[in-house]
Amino acid sequence: MIYPATFEQKIGFDRLREQVAARCTMRAARERLADEGFSTSPREIERRLALADEMRLVLDMERDFPGGDYPDIDYVVAKLRVEGSFLDVEEVAVLHKALSVVGGIVAFILGREEHYPTLYARTRGVAAFPEIVQRIEGILDRFGNVKDNASPALQEIRRAIREREGQAAKRLQAVLASAKGAGIVDADAQISIRDGRAVIPVAAGNKRKLNGFIHDESATGKTFYVEPVEVVEINNELRELEYAERREIVRILTEFTESIRPDAGLIADSGDYLAEVDMLRAKGRWASENGCVRPILSTDDRLVLKNARHPLLQQTLKAAGREIVPLDLQLDRRKHILVISGPNAGGKSVCLKTTGIVQYMFQCGFPVPASEVSELPVFRSIFLDIGDEQSIDNDLSTYSSHLLNMKNMLAGASDRTLALIDEFGSGTEPIIGGAIAEAILERLLAKGCYGVITTHYANIKYYASSTDGIANGAMMFDVQNIRPLFRLETGKPGSSFAVEIARKIGLPEEIIRAASEKAGSDHINIEKQLREIARDKHYWEQKRDRIRLTDRKVEELEQNYAEQLAKIRAERQEILKKAKQEAQQLIADANKQIENTIKTIREAQAEKELTRLARRELDDFREAVEQVDSSDREASVAREIERIERRRQRREERKARQGAKAAETVAPEPEKPREVVPGSKVRMAGQEMVGVVQSVKGKRVQVAFGQILTTVDKSRLTVVSNNEYREATRPVTARTVVSVDISSRKLNFKDHIDVRGMRASEALDLVQNFIDDALMVGVGTVSILHGKGTGALKEEIRRYLRTVPEIASAVDEHADRGGAGITIVNFS
């Protein structure tokens, strides 16, 4: 229930609806918009809001959505339903345009189910009739005219018409030339058309000299228009052919109409769908222009407004180059009535109207001018008492009208009611008026209804301060400059600042002094104490906010560290598992390699003692690897991870210095020695292992392959470079694990993230992980979809991005692809 009947006019919703209706291109869409009224069904409200908000996103993010004007086809369908009727050419053209647009919209939305699920659900099952569109295109050209080849008969008729027109033109030209030669007509006379007939202009004195029929004369009577007898027969044939052409066109349209008449119901449904899309498009466009979003449907009876604005006031102030002061307000079951006090012209009524219009827009399915994190419940009724409702006809005074409104409110109030009362208790003698207002407030509180009430009465402020379920609120006031700040502050009553305002406007000081004496020191002291309380409360709230912000940062850091630690532990376990597998494989490979080495030693006729020593070292190595405990492996892996991280940091530092050192030449590597000398890195023919030459005695060379010393012939050794030696002896475990991890991240990484509707802490956690993954896989550009709203979430994300040195820039997306609602991050 909405009370009173003028509710929409009082809060300004009627003007808002007119603005949205002006953006509709279809009459049916405007009618549908007018029918979308106040709803008490949470499911219906959610559906309407989801449709409007998804359409807003379509208009903001997509460029190929079918636009332009959408045509009404309800009158076409009405005619189509009448048996024996046929659609004329213009109506067929309108039907073609409508069905073509419907087909384009259906194809667009059905191809984007995951992005716009509610629009997809609404669109699924809508018929687009591509075959009807194709048939119409076979009848009409792109200018809306019937084509010559619409039927063989029409093509033959039009060919005959062109032939007769050509014959008539030739004969007329011949008669005109002959008449000019005979001096019957002027030398500059030209053929004219009168009543659809081609005629020759003849002077009045010569009209009998040219054989033919007179069809018209000039206004002065000096010129007559004569149809020569030579072309009368041809023109008669032309007229008959034109009749035949119209009959054939009617036959074609009748046949077409009869063929689509069985689909009239489905065509009507497609027209209704098009009207709904046009209405949603108007809603989405208006929402985007006015910064409106889809709020959260409250499930715990909380009414939370964040950065709420009255859209009409916002438009007025924007036109004047001023910024609106947003409203933050919260009501719940613990405090469900808010009493707002403060100076006149301080914004009390604006707060009340803003609350009313935001809640009403929400339950009418309109995106609301507030933050995405605002929460709104569903009320069964909204009552409003604002303005002067005195009536001479009904013999109602101002106060009587207020009391009548109070009576109706009390009769219909419940715990699902929102009551909005302006200047509560005013209009009569203050003491009894305040007492009646307090009694009414008690009843509203007892019924559990929600409410926003503005007042100047001290007894109402005191009652709110001492009663559970009611909260005081005050409009902030700049005492030093004597001006309102239009910002609501909850938790305390406000002063009316009557003395200060009177002094500012220049009221004589003696009157102000006399008024203060008459009011008494108690009242003046109370007002003074209220101001001092306001000042102290502001100070302590600032301090509390700083403490809360610090606590929040500490909690976020603690949570972040905990998540990182858990992630590191999981990765370490995975690394350990893979390292163990690769170590076992490495041992097997080492066994094969050493067996080959021993074979080579035998072939080189090495000493038995050296062979025995090699086997002993092999056994010791195998036992050491097999007996190493898990703690040693973990320490080794941890050192390896640290070494990999240092290497990554050095690589990033080198990349940062790359530009500055681009001009510097790289020092050439020293050429590898050609001769085998002590200290040379060598590889034995037929083997993969590399070693270091210890000594050279003629053609016999002692080489250290790891911990094994052997003597081989110099001709079997090949000198290798330092890089080849390092590559052959580099541990493979960490490199393999890291490459596997990076490959996995690259396969699963997406270059975009959506954090709309999240709280700042949740969004920042996701963004931080997202940026870390982007840096790891090495992408150049990513995008973050955070929405426009008030810009608070965007600013928090941008503040974090500025702390990441690897990020070169963070800018808004192009206006056609989302603008300020998307941040594009470019990495250096």
Stockholm file with secondary structure:
# STOCKHOLM 1.0

chainA/1-828         MIYPATFEQKIGFDRLREQVAARCTMRAARERLADEGFSTSPREIERRLALADEMRLVLDMERDFPGGDYPDIDYVVAKLRVEGSFLDVEEVAVLHKALSVVGGIVAFILGREEHYPTLYARTRGVAAFPEIVQRIEGILDRFGNVKDNASPALQEIRRAIREREGQAAKRLQAVLASAKGAGIVDADAQISIRDGRAVIPVAAGNKRKLNGFIHDESATGKTFYVEPVEVVEINNELRELEYAERREIVRILTEFTESIRPDAGLIADSGDYLAEVDMLRAKGRWASENGCVRPILSTDDRLVLKNARHPLLQQTLKAAGREIVPLDLQLDRRKHILVISGPNAGGKSVCLKTTGIVQYMFQCGFPVPASEVSELPVFRSIFLDIGDEQSIDNDLSTYSSHLLNMKNMLAGASDRTLALIDEFGSGTEPIIGGAIAEAILERLLAKGCYGVITTHYANIKYYASSTDGIANGAMMFDVQNIRPLFRLETGKPGSSFAVEIARKIGLPEEIIRAASEKAGSDHINIEKQLREIARDKHYWEQKRDRIRLTDRKVEELEQNYAEQLAKIRAERQEILKKAKQEAQQLIADANKQIENTIKTIREAQAEKELTRLARRELDDFREAVEQVDSSDREASVAREIERIERRRQRREERKARQGAKAAETVAPEPEKPREVVPGSKVRMAGQEMVGVVQSVKGKRVQVAFGQILTTVDKSRLTVVSNNEYREATRPVTARTVVSVDISSRKLNFKDHIDVRGMRASEALDLVQNFIDDALMVGVGTVSILHGKGTGALKEEIRRYLRTVPEIASAVDEHADRGGAGITIVNFS
#=GR chainA/1-828 SS CEESTTHHHHHTHHHHHHHHHHTCCCHHHHHHHHHCCCCCCHHHHHHHHHHHHHHHHHHHHCSCSCCSCCCCCHHHHHHHTSTTCCCCHHHHHHHHHHHHHHHHHHHHHHTTTTTCHHHHHHHTTCCCCHHHHHHHHHHBCTTSCBCGGGSHHHHHHHHHHHHHHHHHHHHHHHHHHHHHHTTSSCTTCCCEEETTEEEEEEEGGGTTTSCEEEEEECTTSSEEEEEEHHHHHHHHHHHHHHHHHHHHHHHHHHHHHHHHGGGHHHHHHHHHHHHHHHHHHHHHHHHHHTTCBCCEECSSSCEEEEEECCHHHHHHHHHTTCCCCCEEEEECSSEEEEEEECCTTSSHHHHHHHHHHHHHHHHTTCCBSSCTTCEECCCSEEEEECSCCCBTTTTBCHHHHHHHHHHHHHHHCCTTEEEEESSTTCSSCHHHHHHHHHHHHHHHHHTTCEEEEECCCHHHHHHHHHSTEEEEEEEEEETTTTEEEEEEEESSCCCCCHHHHHHHTTCCHHHHHHHHHHHCHHHHHHHHHHHHHHHHHHHHHHHHHHHHHHHHHHHHHHHHHHHHHHHHHHHHHHHHHHHHHHHHHHHHHHHHHHHHHHHHHHHTTCCHHHHHHHHHHHHHHHHHHHHCCHHHHHHHHHHHHHHHHHHHHHHHHHHHTTTTTTTSCCCCCCCCCSSCCTTCEEEETTCCCEEEEEEEETTEEEEEETTEEEEEEGGGEEECCHHHHHHHHSCCHHHHHHHHHHHHHHHHCCSEEECTTCCHHHHHHHHHHHHHHHHHHTCSEEEEECCCTTSHHHHHHHHHHTTCTTEEEEEECCGGGTGGGEEEEEEC
#=GC SS_cons         CEESTTHHHHHTHHHHHHHHHHTCCCHHHHHHHHHCCCCCCHHHHHHHHHHHHHHHHHHHHCSCSCCSCCCCCHHHHHHHTSTTCCCCHHHHHHHHHHHHHHHHHHHHHHTTTTTCHHHHHHHTTCCCCHHHHHHHHHHBCTTSCBCGGGSHHHHHHHHHHHHHHHHHHHHHHHHHHHHHHTTSSCTTCCCEEETTEEEEEEEGGGTTTSCEEEEEECTTSSEEEEEEHHHHHHHHHHHHHHHHHHHHHHHHHHHHHHHHGGGHHHHHHHHHHHHHHHHHHHHHHHHHHTTCBCCEECSSSCEEEEEECCHHHHHHHHHTTCCCCCEEEEECSSEEEEEEECCTTSSHHHHHHHHHHHHHHHHTTCCBSSCTTCEECCCSEEEEECSCCCBTTTTBCHHHHHHHHHHHHHHHCCTTEEEEESSTTCSSCHHHHHHHHHHHHHHHHHTTCEEEEECCCHHHHHHHHHSTEEEEEEEEEETTTTEEEEEEEESSCCCCCHHHHHHHTTCCHHHHHHHHHHHCHHHHHHHHHHHHHHHHHHHHHHHHHHHHHHHHHHHHHHHHHHHHHHHHHHHHHHHHHHHHHHHHHHHHHHHHHHHHHHHHHHHTTCCHHHHHHHHHHHHHHHHHHHHCCHHHHHHHHHHHHHHHHHHHHHHHHHHHTTTTTTTSCCCCCCCCCSSCCTTCEEEETTCCCEEEEEEEETTEEEEEETTEEEEEEGGGEEECCHHHHHHHHSCCHHHHHHHHHHHHHHHHCCSEEECTTCCHHHHHHHHHHHHHHHHHHTCSEEEEECCCTTSHHHHHHHHHHTTCTTEEEEEECCGGGTGGGEEEEEEC
//
